[in-house]
Each structure stands twice: as C-alpha cells, then as structure tokens.
Amino acid sequence: MTDRRTKGGLVAIAVCTGLWLIQNGAAGQDPPRPSSAEAFAAGSEHVPRSTVPPAPPLRPSEPVRIRIPAVHVDAPVMRLGLAPDGSLDVPPAGNRNLAGWYKDGTPPGAEGTSVIAGHVDNARGPAVFYHLGALKKGHTIEVVRKDGRTAVFTIDAIEVYDSEDFPEERVYAASGQAELRVITCGGTFSERTGYRGNVVAYAHLTAVR
C-alpha cells in the first residue's frame, strides 16, 4: 500500500477501549485469542500462503458486505479513512454489526492488499469481529462487492500483535496477488488502557462468485 509513504504511516486501528469489558469486568470474558498453531512459522520473512492456489485478481470494485461463515459474521461495510495520528480509523462504535474498508487502499479482490477493520466490542457487548481470534487457517472470508461479485478469500494465518510492535510492513505490504487483512483490537487487556494490541487475519483470494 502506498499510503504509508504518502500519509506518514498507516498503523494499527485507532480505538481499542473495550468498553464492554471495562463495564462488566474482564475476568473470563476476553475475546478469543488466536493460538500459536494459526500463526506464521517463526522466522518467515514473507507472508506465506496456504496450499489453496490464488485466483486471478479482479477489477477494482468497492466492498459492500463481509461474511465470515465460521464465526457467523454477516455485516455491511462502510468506508474508512485515517485518524489524526495516522492510525486506521474504525466504524462508529454504536453499531456492533458494521465493518469498514480502508477507502484509499486496494478494494477487496483487486490486485494488492486490502484492509477491512471493525470493533471487537462496544459498551453493549461483543461487536462484529469479537470472534476473529477464533478463526483458523483454511477458513474463508467472503466480501460482496458493488459489481455484484463475491470475492472469496482463504485464511493463511491469524496473528496478534502488541500495538507498540505492530508490523506495518508485513500487514500492509503490497502484493502482486489479491490479498486481504481483517483487523480488530485484541491482545492483552487492561481496564485502564483497554486493549493493547490488534488481531490480524491474513488471507488471499481463492475464488469468485
């Protein structure tokens, strides 16, 4: 993605307060965390893909909906920009079933790396990507596009990062294939500061409907 150079850095998502956990107590209620089995192999310099071969990239078209069957996600997608600090913005916190696409980046299914983000929770309870950390390699993510096509991505890995160690180059690096990153808040939780990191699902385009 070019925005890291032109806008001073596209980094982890902006708001990770965990209002629901703060109000209800964190013990036993943390969202699922990805296991080490779903991460990339230690020492991998590049983002390796699963054994499912990539599909040819599509022409650009804006996303309108995201579905993740394994964790029962079915949500509309809005446009997102950047927060004042250069981090990726998030959808309005009041809507628990809403995701957002980084509008100045690659549309899902087109050549390059597209980014979709959403809340893990809000003051009323779990939100759209609360169960993102429960996904596994090989699960699929479906993105319905404005052109009527559905881009189907296969997950290559799920990783969790502390905000101070968020690997911008790895997450947002440009690709000659059609790739997708789905991001939410996660990692260690503090009632004083909220979530201290992000969960990232890495996926690549494997089918089109």
C-alpha positions in Angstrom: 0.0 0.0 0.0 1.3 3.4 -0.9 -0.3 5.4 1.9 2.4 4.5 4.4 4.8 6.7 2.5 2.4 9.5 1.4 0.4 9.9 4.7 3.1 9.3 7.3 2.1 5.7 8.2 -0.9 3.5 8.2 -0.7 1.7 11.6 -2.9 -0.3 13.9 -6.6 0.6 14.3 -7.5 3.7 16.3 -9.8 2.9 19.2 -9.4 -0.1 21.4 -11.1 0.8 24.6 -13.0 -2.4 25.4 -15.9 -0.5 27.0 -18.0 -3.7 27.5 -15.2 -5.5 29.3 -14.5 -2.4 31.4 -18.1 -2.1 32.4 -18.6 -5.9 33.0 -15.2 -7.0 34.3 -12.6 -8.6 32.2 -12.3 -11.9 34.0 -13.4 -14.8 31.8 -14.9 -12.5 29.1 -11.9 -11.7 26.9 -12.5 -12.3 23.2 -10.8 -15.4 21.7 -7.1 -15.2 21.0 -5.5 -17.0 18.1 -3.5 -20.0 19.0 0.2 -20.3 18.0 -0.9 -23.0 15.5 -2.7 -20.4 13.4 0.3 -18.0 13.2 3.0 -18.0 10.6 6.0 -20.2 11.1 8.7 -18.5 13.1 11.3 -16.7 11.0 9.1 -16.3 7.9 10.3 -13.2 6.0 7.4 -13.1 3.7 3.7 -13.8 4.1 3.3 -17.4 3.1 0.0 -18.6 1.6 -2.0 -21.7 2.4 -2.0 -24.6 -0.1 -5.1 -23.2 -1.8 -4.0 -21.7 -5.1 -4.7 -18.0 -5.7 -7.4 -16.8 -8.0 -6.7 -14.1 -10.6 -7.3 -10.6 -9.3 -10.5 -8.8 -10.2 -11.0 -5.3 -11.5 -11.4 -2.8 -8.6 -14.9 -2.5 -7.1 -16.0 -1.2 -3.7 -16.9 -3.7 -1.0 -20.5 -3.6 0.4 -20.6 -6.6 2.8 -18.4 -9.1 4.6 -19.3 -12.6 5.6 -17.2 -15.0 7.7 -19.2 -18.2 7.9 -17.1 -19.9 10.6 -17.8 -17.2 13.2 -21.3 -16.2 11.9 -20.2 -12.7 10.7 -22.5 -11.0 8.1 -22.1 -7.3 8.2 -22.3 -4.2 5.9 -19.0 -2.5 5.0 -18.5 1.3 5.1 -15.6 3.5 4.0 -12.8 4.3 6.5 -10.1 6.9 6.4 -7.2 7.7 8.8 -7.4 9.0 12.3 -5.4 12.2 13.1 -2.5 10.1 14.4 -2.2 8.2 11.2 -3.8 5.0 12.5 -6.6 3.3 10.6 -10.0 4.6 11.7 -12.9 2.4 12.8 -16.6 2.4 12.2 -18.9 4.3 14.7 -18.8 2.4 18.0 -22.6 2.5 18.4 -23.2 -0.1 15.6 -21.9 -3.5 16.7 -22.6 -5.1 13.3 -20.6 -2.9 11.0 -17.2 -3.2 9.4 -15.1 -0.7 7.4 -12.8 -0.8 4.4 -9.8 1.5 4.1 -11.1 3.6 1.2 -7.7 4.9 0.0 -6.3 1.4 -0.3 -7.0 -1.6 -2.6 -10.6 -2.8 -3.0 -11.0 -6.4 -1.9 -10.4 -8.8 -4.8 -8.3 -6.4 -6.8 -4.5 -6.8 -7.1 -2.9 -5.6 -3.9 -3.6 -5.8 -0.2 -7.0 -4.6 1.0 -7.8 -3.8 4.6 -11.1 -4.3 6.5 -11.4 -3.3 10.2 -14.1 -3.4 12.8 -14.7 -3.3 16.6 -14.2 -6.2 18.9 -16.9 -4.8 21.3 -18.6 -1.7 22.4 -20.5 -0.6 25.5 -23.4 -3.0 24.8 -21.4 -6.2 24.2 -19.4 -8.1 21.6 -19.1 -6.5 18.1 -18.6 -7.6 14.6 -15.1 -9.1 14.9 -15.3 -10.3 18.5 -14.6 -13.9 17.4 -11.9 -13.0 14.8 -9.3 -14.7 17.0 -11.2 -18.0 16.9 -10.6 -18.4 13.1 -8.3 -21.0 11.7 -6.1 -21.4 8.6 -8.3 -22.5 5.7 -11.4 -20.8 6.9 -12.9 -18.4 4.3 -13.9 -14.8 4.3 -16.4 -13.6 1.7 -16.6 -10.0 0.5 -19.6 -8.9 -1.5 -18.6 -6.1 -4.0 -20.6 -3.3 -5.6 -20.2 -5.0 -9.0 -22.2 -8.0 -7.8 -19.3 -10.4 -7.5 -18.3 -12.0 -4.2 -14.6 -12.3 -3.6 -13.8 -15.4 -1.5 -10.5 -15.3 0.5 -8.8 -18.3 2.3 -7.1 -17.5 5.6 -3.4 -18.1 5.7 -2.8 -17.1 9.3 -4.2 -15.3 12.3 -1.8 -13.3 14.5 -1.9 -11.0 17.5 0.4 -8.1 18.0 1.1 -5.6 20.7 0.4 -2.0 19.5 4.0 -1.0 20.1 5.2 -3.9 17.9 2.6 -3.7 15.1 4.4 -4.9 11.9 3.2 -2.3 9.4 5.3 -3.6 6.5 4.2 -7.2 7.0 0.5 -6.3 7.4 0.1 -3.7 4.7 2.8 -4.7 2.2 1.8 -4.5 -1.5 1.2 -7.8 -3.3 1.0 -9.0 -6.9 -2.0 -11.1 -5.9 -5.3 -10.1 -4.3 -4.9 -10.3 -0.6 -7.0 -9.2 2.4 -6.3 -8.2 6.0 -9.1 -8.2 8.6 -8.1 -6.3 11.7 -9.7 -5.8 15.1 -8.5 -4.9 18.7 -7.1 -7.7 20.8 -4.1 -8.9 22.8 -3.6 -8.0 26.4 -6.5 -6.1 28.1 -6.2 -3.5 30.8 -9.2 -1.8 32.5 -7.1 1.4 32.5 -6.0 1.5 28.9 -8.2 -1.1 27.1 -6.8 -3.5 24.5 -3.1 -3.2 24.0 -2.9 -4.7 20.5 -4.6 -6.0 17.4 -5.6 -9.3 15.9 -4.9 -9.6 12.2 -6.3 -12.2 9.8 -4.2 -12.7 6.7 -6.0 -14.1 3.6 -5.7 -14.4 -0.2 -8.2 -14.5 -3.0 -9.1 -18.1 -3.9 -12.5 -17.9 -5.7 -15.0 -15.6 -7.2 -18.8 -16.0 -7.2 
